[in-house]
Amino acid sequence: MSKLKSNEKYFCWCCDYKSITGEGRLAINFIEKLSINRKLYIYTIKKITKNKIFFKILSYKYISPFIGIIFCWFFFIKKKKIIYINYLPLWNFLLFMLLPPKTILGPITGGANYALNNEFYIRKYLFPVFYKISEFFLNFRNEKIIFSTELLKPYLSKKTIKKSTFNYVLNLISIKKKIKKDIDFLIYYREHQNKISCFPYNLINNLINLGFKIHFVGDYFKHPSVQNHGYINNKKVNILLSKSCFSLISNENPYTIFTIECLNNHVKIIADYSFRKKIKFYKKQFLFLNFKKEIIKDLLQ
């Protein structure tokens, strides 16, 4: 990670700086590490407009990055050093092409599995092309590149891999003291068209039928026997996780921010057996089973 000079002025752009989202948590951590012994002024969409209508439009994830580019250039012209934190998916080559020179970039994301829908073919056939375009500009502008996970490694050249650091998300590991647990499962749920086919609905229904005490954070999970907490801040999520025994991860990304929070709170994580080769860190905290042939009661005893 680039070291900041205390005598220079920095402009930092974040599309998401909320503690209730993965992107926000990653950004907060990245900025904390950058800003030791110095103060950074963080710009977000919320800070540039108080108009609720404009806020909703500009904060849309495909628009806010380009609003950020405009602000980055404005302050670059004013002789400030530029930091751009998120969103930074590798497929969005326009970001890497249009940002000002020597911009310090936050962790680059992407590479997760996606559902078999209309977008699947775009992601399968076009994204690898976009990755290569982005890789060209990244190598052109950056001496070092930071990736959130290592899911994108198969798409990168040996040259890029050599100058990159991976699994930045593991910087969020901070194991807490273990306390008595009274929640069987705490599960993070998102109703997203690219994630639906990866989510183990049948397994969860079986858990409910077996009488396990199941709580959800995130989107509302429709079932009368579960408890929904909605989108809550990171502090409240950690309180719930500290009381939870198990969680589930879908076949999308093994090391999400929520997974990291599970590890921090001594929560055993259940993953599909086919996913075991992608689990390289903290393997003892993972349990594997075939989600299509769920035999879970004995596993948890």
C-alpha positions in Angstrom: 0.0 0.0 0.0 1.3 3.5 -0.8 2.5 5.6 2.1 1.1 9.0 2.4 3.3 12.0 3.0 2.2 14.2 5.9 3.0 17.5 4.1 0.8 16.8 1.1 -3.0 17.4 0.7 -5.2 14.4 -0.2 -8.6 14.1 -1.7 -10.3 10.8 -1.0 -13.4 9.6 -2.9 -15.6 6.8 -1.5 -18.8 5.6 -3.3 -19.7 3.7 -0.2 -18.6 4.6 3.3 -21.3 2.8 5.4 -20.5 0.2 8.0 -23.5 -1.9 7.0 -22.1 -2.9 3.6 -19.1 -5.0 2.6 -17.7 -2.2 0.3 -18.1 0.3 3.1 -16.4 -1.8 5.7 -13.5 -2.5 3.3 -13.2 1.3 2.6 -13.2 2.2 6.3 -10.4 -0.3 7.0 -8.4 0.9 4.0 -8.7 4.6 5.0 -7.8 3.8 8.6 -4.6 2.2 7.5 -3.8 5.0 5.1 -4.6 7.9 7.5 -2.5 6.9 10.5 -1.1 10.1 12.0 -2.8 12.3 9.4 -6.3 13.5 8.6 -8.0 12.7 5.3 -11.0 14.5 4.0 -13.4 11.9 2.8 -15.9 12.8 0.0 -19.0 10.7 -0.7 -22.2 11.3 -2.7 -24.0 12.2 0.6 -21.5 15.0 1.1 -21.9 16.6 -2.3 -25.7 16.7 -2.4 -28.4 17.0 0.3 -31.2 16.8 -2.3 -32.9 13.4 -1.7 -33.8 12.8 -5.4 -30.3 13.6 -6.6 -28.9 11.5 -3.8 -30.8 8.5 -4.9 -29.8 9.0 -8.6 -26.2 9.8 -8.0 -25.7 7.1 -5.3 -26.6 4.3 -7.8 -23.6 2.0 -8.0 -23.1 2.5 -11.8 -23.3 6.3 -11.6 -21.5 7.3 -8.4 -18.1 6.1 -9.6 -18.2 8.4 -12.6 -19.3 11.3 -10.4 -16.3 10.5 -8.3 -14.0 10.7 -11.4 -15.2 14.3 -12.0 -14.4 15.3 -8.4 -11.1 13.5 -8.5 -10.0 15.5 -11.6 -11.3 18.8 -10.0 -9.1 18.3 -7.0 -6.2 16.9 -9.1 -6.1 20.2 -11.0 -6.0 21.9 -7.6 -2.7 20.1 -6.9 -4.1 17.5 -4.4 -3.1 13.9 -4.3 -6.0 11.6 -5.2 -7.3 8.4 -3.4 -10.1 6.5 -5.0 -11.5 3.7 -2.7 -14.6 2.0 -4.2 -16.4 0.7 -6.2 -13.5 -0.9 -8.1 -14.6 -4.0 -9.9 -11.9 -5.2 -12.4 -14.4 -5.3 -15.2 -15.0 -1.5 -15.1 -12.0 -0.6 -17.3 -13.3 3.0 -17.7 -12.4 3.8 -14.1 -8.8 2.7 -14.5 -8.6 4.5 -17.8 -10.2 7.8 -16.7 -8.9 8.4 -13.2 -6.2 11.0 -12.8 -2.5 10.0 -12.9 -1.0 8.4 -9.8 -4.4 7.9 -8.2 -4.0 5.7 -5.1 -6.5 2.8 -5.6 -8.4 0.9 -3.0 -8.8 -2.9 -3.1 -9.9 -4.1 -6.5 -12.9 -6.5 -6.4 -14.6 -9.1 -8.6 -14.3 -12.6 -9.8 -17.2 -14.2 -7.8 -19.6 -16.8 -9.2 -22.9 -15.6 -10.7 -26.3 -17.0 -11.4 -27.3 -18.5 -14.8 -29.4 -15.6 -16.2 -29.2 -13.0 -18.9 -26.2 -11.4 -17.3 -24.3 -14.7 -17.0 -23.1 -14.7 -20.6 -22.0 -11.1 -20.5 -19.9 -11.9 -17.4 -18.6 -15.2 -18.8 -17.6 -13.9 -22.3 -17.2 -10.1 -22.1 -15.8 -9.7 -18.5 -12.5 -11.5 -19.3 -12.0 -9.0 -22.2 -12.8 -6.1 -19.8 -10.4 -7.6 -17.3 -7.5 -7.5 -19.8 -8.3 -3.8 -20.7 -8.3 -2.9 -17.0 -5.1 -4.9 -16.5 -3.3 -2.9 -19.2 -4.2 0.5 -17.6 -3.4 -0.8 -14.1 0.1 -1.9 -15.1 0.5 1.4 -17.0 -0.4 3.6 -14.0 0.4 1.6 -10.8 3.6 0.1 -9.4 1.6 -2.0 -6.9 -2.0 -3.3 -7.2 -4.2 -4.4 -4.3 -6.9 -7.0 -4.7 -9.6 -7.7 -2.2 -9.5 -11.5 -2.7 -7.6 -13.8 -5.1 -10.6 -14.8 -7.1 -9.3 -12.8 -10.1 -5.9 -14.4 -10.2 -6.8 -16.9 -13.0 -7.5 -13.9 -15.3 -4.2 -12.0 -14.6 -0.9 -12.3 -16.3 2.3 -13.4 -14.4 3.6 -9.8 -14.6 0.5 -8.4 -12.9 0.4 -11.2 -10.2 4.0 -10.4 -9.4 3.3 -6.7 -8.7 0.1 -7.4 -6.8 -1.0 -8.2 -3.3 -4.1 -10.4 -2.8 -6.6 -11.1 -0.1 -6.6 -7.6 1.4 -9.9 -8.5 3.1 -7.9 -10.6 5.5 -6.7 -7.4 7.1 -10.1 -7.3 8.8 -9.3 -10.4 10.8 -9.3 -9.5 14.5 -10.3 -12.5 16.6 -12.5 -11.5 19.6 -12.9 -13.2 23.0 -15.4 -16.1 22.8 -18.6 -15.8 24.8 -21.6 -18.0 25.5 -23.7 -18.6 22.4 -27.5 -18.9 22.2 -28.2 -18.5 18.4 -27.8 -21.5 16.2 -27.4 -19.7 12.9 -26.9 -16.1 11.8 -27.1 -15.8 8.0 -26.5 -12.8 5.7 -29.1 -12.7 3.0 -29.3 -10.6 -0.2 -32.1 -10.8 -2.8 -29.9 -10.3 -5.8 -30.5 -11.8 -9.2 -26.9 -12.8 -9.6 -26.8 -14.5 -6.2 -30.1 -16.3 -6.0 -29.0 -19.6 -7.6 -25.9 -19.7 -5.2 -28.0 -19.3 -2.1 -28.8 -22.7 -0.3 -32.6 -22.2 0.2 -33.3 -25.9 0.5 -30.7 -26.4 3.1 -32.1 -23.5 5.2 -35.6 -24.9 4.9 -34.2 -28.2 6.2 -32.6 -26.4 9.1 -35.8 -24.7 10.0 -37.7 -28.1 9.9 -35.0 -29.6 12.2 -35.9 -26.8 14.7 -32.7 -24.7 14.6 -32.9 -21.2 15.8 -32.1 -19.1 12.7 -31.6 -15.3 12.5 -31.0 -13.2 9.3 -29.4 -9.9 8.6 -29.7 -8.1 5.3 -32.8 -8.5 3.1 -36.0 -9.9 4.6 -36.1 -13.7 4.5 -39.8 -14.7 4.2 -40.5 -17.5 6.7 -42.5 -17.2 10.0 -40.0 -19.3 12.0 -36.9 -17.1 11.5 -36.0 -13.8 13.0 -35.0 -10.9 10.6 -32.9 -8.1 11.8 -32.6 -6.2 8.5 -29.7 -4.0 7.5 -28.0 -3.1 10.8 -24.6 -1.5 11.5 -21.4 -3.4 12.0 -21.5 -3.2 15.8 -24.9 -4.8 16.0 -23.9 -7.5 13.5 -20.9 -8.4 15.6 -23.0 -8.6 18.8 -25.3 -11.1 17.0 -22.4 -13.0 15.6 -20.7 -13.2 19.1 -23.9 -15.1 20.2 -24.1 -17.4 17.1 -22.7 -20.9 16.6 -22.9 -21.3 12.8 -23.4 -19.5 9.5 -23.7 -20.5 5.8 -21.9 -19.1 2.8 -23.1 -19.5 -0.8 -20.9 -20.7 -3.7 -20.1 -17.1 -4.7 -17.1 -15.8 -2.7 -15.6 -17.6 0.3 -14.1 -14.6 2.0 -16.7 -11.9 2.1 -16.7 -9.2 4.8 -19.5 -11.2 6.6 -17.3 -14.4 6.5 -14.4 -12.4 8.0 -16.7 -11.2 10.8 -17.8 -14.8 11.4 -14.2 -15.8 11.8 -13.6 -12.9 14.2 -16.5 -14.1 16.4 -15.7 -17.9 16.5 -18.7 -18.8 14.2 -18.3 -22.1 12.3 -19.0 -21.5 8.6 -20.8 -24.2 6.5 -19.8 -24.3 2.8 -20.7 -26.6 0.0 -18.2 -29.5 -0.5 -17.4 -28.4 -4.0 -16.1 -25.1 -2.6 -13.4 -26.7 -0.4 -10.5 -26.0 -2.7 -11.1 -22.3 -2.6 -10.9 -22.2 1.2 -7.2 -21.6 1.9 -7.3 -19.6 5.1 -8.7 -20.5 8.6 -9.8 -23.9 7.2 -10.5 -25.2 10.7 -13.4 -22.7 11.0 -15.2 -24.2 8.0 -17.4 -27.3 7.7 -18.2 -28.8 4.3 -21.2 -30.7 3.1 -23.1 -31.3 -0.1 -25.8 -28.7 -0.2 -27.9 -30.9 -2.6 -27.8 -33.8 -0.2 -28.1 -32.0 3.1 -27.3 -34.3 6.0 -26.7 -31.6 8.6 -28.1 -32.7 11.9 -25.2 -35.1 12.6 -22.6 -32.7 11.4 -23.6 -30.1 13.9 -23.7 -32.4 16.9 
